[in-house]
């Protein structure tokens, strides 16, 4: 089937807003690699030679992240993970905290890898004249850096520029429908003809529906099943962002 016979014309979708992390970017992998490096150094400083201790610290960090109602800066997340493993009085705590703060500065200067389907999907939408926006619950500077990276990669691949608007909800703000409502207003999109694509069922998909977004697609991920709500039964699902090319 020709891609132009898919949902984007059939459903009269005029604009798409993407979640950023773990939807367009392999952010989870980027986090894990850097967390393992930091955890290994911290364990070495503490003198803990327990097998697989770095993986244990990282898992503690993942658990802390899941329990939070909002994202946590990586240095603070790692400090919480270490406290969960070793308690309040960590040996060489000041040195370790300084190391984590420095490493995280470098972490946020970089960007994760794009998923293989990201650029082809954006090219399809751009070619069809569908407006593109990005909403991320993260630091504005890091969101902007990632959006600029997408634009650069798109130009390098297709030899033309792409227009992508973005809205970043402050990291200390609550993750809810308000961010999607703000994004819609900022971009000037009609919610009834807008598609939201994200990997988090509760914070992306159901939250977008709450503010009248007409169409949603859920990308498979660790947060794609994080609610018991019966409202998700009819939600269209794809295994990765490239799946949009087949809808």
N, C-alpha and C positions, 0 to 999 in steps of 0.2 A: 504493500500500500504506500502510495506517495505520502511523504510526511505532511504535505499541505492538505491532505484529506483527514488529518487527525483532529484531536480535540481543540486545537488552537483556532481552527476556522469553524468547526462543527459547533463548538460551544461559544463562539464569538468572544473569545478572550482577547482583550486589547492590551493588557499589561500583565507582567509577571514580577512578583517580588520573591527573591530568594533569601532564605536563611544563609549564613555564610559558612560557619564552622561545621565540619562534618556533613555538609551538603554540597558545597562547591570545593572546599579545601579538605585535605586529609589532616585535619587539625589534631585528631586523637592520636595519630601516629607521631606527629611532631611533639606533642606533649609528652608522650611516653618515652621517647628517645631522650629528651632533655631531662625528664624526671629521673630516669635511671642513672644518668651521669651525675646529677646532683646527689641522689641517694647513695651512690657508691662512694663519693667523696665524703659525705657526712658520716657514713658508717666507718670509713677508714679513720677519720678524725676521732671518732668516739672510741675506736679500738674494737669494734664489733666485727668479728670474722665469721659470724654465723653463715652457713651456706644459704644462698638465695636471699640474703638480707635486703639487698637493694630492691628486689622484686616485692618483698614484703612491705617495704616502706612505700613504694609506688602504689601498691594495692590499698594501703591505708589512705593515701592521698586521694585515690579514686573514690573510696568510700566516703571521705569527707566531702568531696565534690558532690556526690549524689545526695547527701543529706542536706546540703545547702539549698535554699530557695533561690539563690542567685550565684553567678560565677564568682570565683575568688582569684585574685592575682596569684600567679604561680609561686612566688616566693613565700607568700602567706600560707598558701596551700601546703607547701613543703614543710614549713615550720609546724603547722598543725599536725601533719603526718608524723613528723619526728616526735612531737609531744605525745601523740597517741601510742607510739611504740615505746618510747623511753621515759615518759613522764615529764614533769616540769623542769627538773634539774639535769639538763643535758650537759655532759662534759664538753668543754670548749664551745659553749653555746654562742658566745659573742662572735667568735671567729667563723663559726658555721653560718650564723645569720648574715654576717657581712658577705660571705661567699655567695649565699643564695641571692641576696639583693643584687650583687654584681652580675651574676649569671642570668638573672631574670631581665636585667636591662638589655643584655645581649639577645636574649630570647625574643623579646618584643621588637627588636630591630629587624628580625628575619620574618619570613612567612613560610607557612607549610606548603607542601606540594598541592597543585590542583588535581582533582580527580580527572582521569582521562576523558570523561565525557563532558567536562565543563565547557571547554571552548567550542566544541561542535554544537552543543545546545544553545549557547549564546549566539553563535553564528546563524543558526536556524531562526531564532526569534528575531534577531536584528534584520535578517533578510526578509522576514515577513512583516516588518514594520511594527512589531510588538514592542511596546516600551518596557524597559528593564530597570528594576530597582533592587536594592539589597538592604535588608534590615538585620542588624547584628546587635546582640546584647554583650557589648565589650567596650574597651577603651576606644574613644573616637580615633585617636592617632593610629592605633593598630588596624582598626577597620579601614581607615583611609589608605594605609600602606598596602593592605591586601587588595583593595579595589583598584588602586593604581597598578599593582602587579598584574591583575587580570587584564586591564586595558593594554598594558605593554605586551603581554603574551598574545593577546588577540591581534594587536597590530603586527607583531612579528610573524604571526601565523597567516593572517589573511590580508595583510598590507592595506588595511583600512582601520580607521578609528571607530570605536563603539562608545555610545553614550550610556553611562550607567550612573543613576542617582543612588545615594546611600543615606541611610539614617542609622545612627548608633544610639541605643539606649544606654545611659550611664551604667557602669558595672555595679554601682552600689544601689541601683534601682531594682524594684521588684520585677521579676519576669512574668508578664501577664499580657492581656489583650491591649493595654494602653500603648505599648510600643508599636504594634501593627496599626493602630488607629492613627498615631502620630506619623508613621511612615506614609500611609495613604494620603493624609492631608498635605504633608511636605511634598510628595511627588505629584500631587494633583491627579491621582488615579481615581477612577470610578470603582468602588469596591465590588459592585455587581458584575463587572467585566474583568476583574482582576483574579489571577491565579497566585496562590502562595505555595511555595515549595520549601519543605523543611524536614529535618530528621527527628524532631521532637514532637510527639503526638500532642502532649498537653500544652507546651509552651509555644509551639509554632502553629500546629494545625487547628486544634480546638480553640486556641486563643484567637486565631484569625477568623474563624467562623463566628465567634462571639461578636465581632465588630462588623459583620455583614459581608465578609469576603465571599465572593460568589463561588470560587473554585479552589480546591486544595489538592495537593499531591504529597504523600508521605514517603520519604526516602528511608529505607531500612537502616536501622542503627540501634545503638544501645538504649536510646530513649524513645524508640518508635512504639513501644508497648507499655508506656508508663502511666496507664490509667485504666480503670475498669469500666469507664463510661461506655454506655451502649450507643452513644452518639457517633462512634467511630466506625460503625459497621459498613457504611457505604463509602468510606474514604478510599480513594484510588491510591494504590501503593506501587512503588517501584523499588528494585534492588539497589540502584545507584542512580546518580544524576543522568547518566547516559540513557536511562530508561525513558526519559521524556521524548527521545527521538522516535520511539516506537509507539507512542500513544496516539 
